[in-house]
Amino acid sequence: MDQILDLHPEDFDVTVEPAVTRKTLNAYLRDTGLWFPVDPGADASLCGMAATSASGTNAVRYGTMRENVINLEVVLADGTIVHTAGKGRRPRKTSAGYNLTNLFVGSEGTLGIITKTTLRLYGIPEATVSAVCSFASVQAAVDSTVQILQAGVPIARIEFLDDVMMDACNRFSSLSYPVVPTLFLEFHGSERSLEEQVNVTEEITQSNEGSDFQWARDAETRSRLWRARHDAWYAAQALRPGCKAYSTDVCVPLSRLPQIIVETKEDLMESKLTGPIAGHVGDGNFHCLMVVDPSDPDELHRVHLFTERLARFAAHIQLPLISNETSM
């Protein structure tokens, strides 16, 4: 079940079977001027990405799988075959009936097995440029992220790496960036629109005392930069050879992102834990890539307590403030 079944370039959509991966699809699309942008890092299967509602570095501009799945063929537990938008249909909106497609996207196989998915495609950008910008503090880096999005810059990627993560990436990927909180950015568009995006973004980062951008314009340099970001898991694990790694994953409103990342960093230091931070901060999402000695019960206990505090704080920080005064 590894076939790319129906490509409709004029409608910007394609239908694929479960074994088709995102890299396979984009290689197939290369000569059409189209691409599928959802990029969780791994060369995952597209039906699997639909089942998990995968996100990734491009989600800030192009959305997650939830925004990019048009129709699904699903086999239910009793063998019934369901087409969530109707058999052979490729609607761009869901104005009539139940939105079954989004019911199954992210259901992780619990409601049925996805055997085909119809996906939204995009035009390959005329021009692409990436940049790296360093900051003196976590607060400044995340404040810049929030302000860039508030300014309406249609940025394609904006990724945050803290100082520990940058050190790990430098070592693992043979880079030489400053070991400080850092943003990896990428801009898509026409040459003229890129100039405007970059100018606005540079003004914002400089107002937060960010360094001058280190540019990655050619495809090889950009590929190396984003490969280092995608290899962050392996880079973190390499900080402590012989240890195991796992990732936390929380998402909060953008306005609360600076606070939670700063407080998470403080908690990691107080708990004496190794947890480099990286995240798709354009979505308010970040990960602590915890590196743990599985033979150390005390460290495992501290990690358990830390992750519980992080999850509770992420849930609590999203609640509206409640006045102590009783309304009359």
C-alpha positions in Angstrom: 0.0 0.0 0.0 2.6 2.5 -1.1 0.9 4.1 -4.1 0.4 7.8 -4.8 -3.1 7.4 -6.3 -4.6 10.7 -7.4 -2.8 13.9 -8.0 -4.8 17.0 -9.0 -2.2 19.8 -9.5 -4.9 22.3 -10.6 -6.8 21.6 -7.3 -3.7 21.4 -5.1 -4.5 18.0 -3.6 -3.3 14.4 -3.8 -4.4 11.0 -2.4 -1.9 8.5 -1.0 -1.8 5.1 0.6 -0.5 4.3 4.1 3.1 3.5 3.2 3.8 6.7 1.3 6.1 9.0 3.4 6.3 12.8 3.2 9.8 12.7 1.5 8.5 10.2 -1.1 5.6 12.4 -1.8 7.7 15.6 -2.1 10.1 13.8 -4.4 7.2 12.7 -6.6 5.9 16.3 -6.7 9.2 17.9 -7.5 8.4 18.6 -11.1 4.9 19.9 -10.5 5.8 23.0 -8.6 3.9 21.7 -5.6 4.9 20.3 -2.2 3.5 19.1 1.1 4.9 21.2 3.9 4.0 19.4 7.2 7.4 18.3 8.5 7.6 16.5 11.9 11.3 15.8 11.3 11.2 12.1 10.7 10.3 10.7 7.2 7.0 9.6 8.6 4.2 7.9 6.7 1.5 10.4 5.7 -1.4 8.3 7.0 0.4 7.9 10.2 0.9 11.6 10.4 -2.8 12.0 9.9 -3.5 9.5 12.7 -1.3 11.4 15.1 -2.2 14.9 13.8 1.5 15.5 13.3 2.9 19.0 13.5 6.4 20.3 12.8 8.7 23.2 12.0 6.5 24.6 9.2 3.2 24.5 11.2 3.4 28.2 12.1 2.7 29.1 8.4 1.1 26.0 6.8 -0.7 24.4 9.8 -0.6 20.9 11.2 -2.1 17.8 9.7 -5.5 18.8 11.0 -5.5 21.8 8.6 -4.1 19.8 5.7 -6.2 16.6 5.5 -9.2 16.9 3.1 -10.5 13.3 3.2 -9.8 10.0 4.7 -10.6 6.3 3.9 -10.9 4.5 7.3 -11.5 0.9 8.1 -13.6 0.6 11.4 -13.3 -2.3 13.9 -16.2 -4.2 12.3 -14.6 -3.9 8.8 -16.8 -1.1 7.6 -15.0 1.3 5.2 -15.8 5.0 5.8 -14.9 7.9 3.6 -15.0 10.9 6.0 -15.8 13.5 3.3 -17.6 11.1 0.9 -16.0 8.6 -1.5 -13.8 10.3 -4.1 -14.7 13.8 -2.8 -12.1 16.5 -2.3 -14.0 19.4 -0.8 -12.0 22.5 0.5 -14.5 23.2 3.2 -16.9 21.2 5.6 -20.1 23.2 5.6 -22.5 20.3 5.5 -22.8 17.4 7.8 -20.5 16.2 10.6 -16.8 17.0 10.2 -15.7 13.3 10.4 -12.3 14.0 8.9 -11.2 16.0 11.9 -12.7 13.4 14.2 -10.3 10.8 12.8 -7.3 13.1 12.5 -5.4 12.7 15.7 -7.4 9.7 16.9 -4.2 7.5 16.8 -5.9 4.4 15.5 -8.5 4.2 18.3 -11.5 4.9 16.1 -10.3 3.1 12.9 -7.3 2.4 10.7 -6.6 5.0 8.0 -6.0 3.4 4.6 -6.0 6.5 2.3 -5.6 10.2 2.9 -6.3 13.1 0.6 -4.0 16.0 1.4 -3.8 19.7 0.6 -0.7 20.8 -1.4 1.0 24.2 -1.8 3.0 25.9 -4.4 6.8 25.7 -3.9 8.0 29.2 -2.8 9.8 31.3 -5.4 12.5 32.1 -2.8 13.6 30.7 0.5 16.1 32.1 3.1 17.0 30.9 6.6 18.6 32.8 9.4 20.0 32.2 13.0 19.7 34.9 15.6 21.2 34.7 19.1 19.9 36.4 22.3 21.1 37.2 25.7 18.2 35.6 27.5 15.3 33.2 27.0 12.9 36.0 27.6 14.3 38.1 24.8 14.2 35.2 22.3 10.6 34.3 23.1 9.4 37.9 23.3 10.8 38.3 19.7 8.8 35.3 18.6 5.6 36.7 19.9 6.2 40.2 18.5 7.1 38.8 15.0 3.8 36.9 14.9 1.9 39.9 16.3 3.4 42.0 13.5 1.8 39.7 10.9 5.0 38.4 9.4 4.1 35.3 7.4 7.2 33.5 8.7 7.5 29.8 7.6 9.6 28.5 10.5 10.6 29.9 13.8 12.2 27.5 16.2 13.7 28.1 19.7 16.7 26.4 21.1 18.0 27.2 24.6 21.7 27.5 25.5 22.0 23.8 26.5 20.3 22.7 23.3 22.6 24.9 21.2 25.7 23.5 22.9 24.4 20.0 22.1 23.7 20.8 18.5 27.1 22.5 18.0 28.8 19.3 19.3 26.7 16.8 17.5 26.3 18.6 14.1 29.7 20.3 14.0 28.4 23.8 14.2 29.9 26.9 15.8 26.9 29.1 16.8 27.0 31.0 20.1 25.9 28.9 23.1 23.0 31.1 24.1 19.2 31.1 23.5 18.7 31.1 19.8 16.0 31.4 17.1 16.2 29.5 13.8 14.0 31.2 11.2 13.0 30.6 7.7 11.1 32.9 5.2 9.2 31.8 2.1 7.9 34.0 -0.7 8.8 36.2 -3.6 12.1 38.1 -3.5 10.3 41.3 -2.8 8.1 39.9 0.0 11.1 38.2 1.6 12.9 41.6 1.8 9.9 43.0 3.7 9.6 40.0 6.0 13.3 40.1 6.8 13.4 43.8 7.5 10.5 43.7 9.9 11.9 40.6 11.7 15.4 42.1 12.0 13.9 45.3 13.5 12.0 43.2 16.1 15.0 41.0 17.1 17.3 44.0 17.4 14.8 45.8 19.6 15.1 42.7 21.9 19.0 42.9 21.7 19.2 40.0 19.3 22.4 39.6 17.4 22.7 40.2 13.7 21.3 37.4 11.6 23.7 34.7 10.3 22.2 33.9 6.9 21.7 30.6 5.2 20.8 31.4 1.6 22.0 28.4 -0.5 20.1 25.1 -0.3 23.1 23.2 1.2 23.6 25.6 4.1 19.9 25.7 4.8 19.6 21.9 4.7 22.5 21.6 7.2 20.9 24.1 9.5 17.5 22.4 9.6 19.1 18.9 9.8 20.8 20.1 13.0 17.4 21.1 14.3 15.8 17.8 13.4 18.7 16.0 15.0 18.2 17.7 18.3 16.9 14.5 19.9 20.2 12.7 19.1 22.2 15.7 20.0 20.6 15.9 23.5 21.1 12.2 24.1 24.8 12.5 23.1 25.3 14.9 26.1 25.2 11.9 28.4 26.4 8.7 26.6 24.7 5.6 28.0 21.6 7.5 29.2 18.1 7.4 27.8 16.1 10.3 26.4 12.5 11.2 26.2 10.6 14.3 25.3 8.0 16.3 27.2 5.5 18.2 24.9 3.4 21.1 26.1 1.6 23.9 24.3 0.3 27.2 25.7 -1.1 30.5 24.3 1.7 32.6 22.8 1.2 35.3 25.4 2.2 32.8 28.2 5.1 31.2 26.3 7.9 33.5 27.7 6.8 32.9 31.3 6.5 29.1 31.1 9.9 28.6 29.3 11.7 30.9 31.8 10.2 29.1 34.8 10.8 25.7 33.2 14.5 26.5 32.8 14.6 27.6 36.5 12.9 24.3 37.5 15.4 22.2 35.5 18.3 23.9 37.2 16.9 23.6 40.7 16.1 20.0 40.1 19.6 19.3 38.7 18.3 17.7 35.6 19.6 17.7 32.0 16.7 18.9 29.8 17.7 20.9 26.7 14.7 22.9 25.4 13.7 23.1 21.8 10.3 24.0 20.3 8.0 25.2 17.6 7.5 28.4 19.4 5.5 29.9 16.6 2.7 27.6 17.8 3.4 28.1 21.5 4.8 24.5 21.6 8.1 23.4 23.2 9.9 20.3 24.3 12.3 19.4 27.1 14.4 16.6 25.8 15.1 14.9 29.1 18.3 12.9 29.3 18.1 10.4 32.2 20.2 7.7 33.7 17.7 4.8 34.0 19.8 3.1 36.7 19.5 6.1 39.1 16.2 5.8 41.0 16.7 9.3 42.6 17.1 11.0 39.2 14.1 9.1 37.8 12.0 10.3 40.7 13.2 13.9 40.1 12.3 13.7 36.4 8.9 12.3 37.3 8.2 15.2 39.7 9.5 17.7 37.2 7.3 16.5 34.3 4.3 16.4 36.5 4.9 20.0 37.6 5.4 21.0 34.0 2.2 19.5 32.8 0.2 21.0 35.7 1.8 24.4 35.1 1.0 24.3 31.4 -2.6 23.4 32.1 -2.9 26.1 34.8 -1.3 28.9 32.9 -4.0 28.7 30.2 -6.8 29.3 32.7 -8.3 32.8 32.9 -7.5 34.9 35.9 -10.4 34.7 38.5 -11.1 37.6 40.7 -11.3 37.0 44.5 -14.1 39.6 44.6 -17.6 38.2 44.6 -19.8 39.9 41.9 -23.0 41.5 43.2 
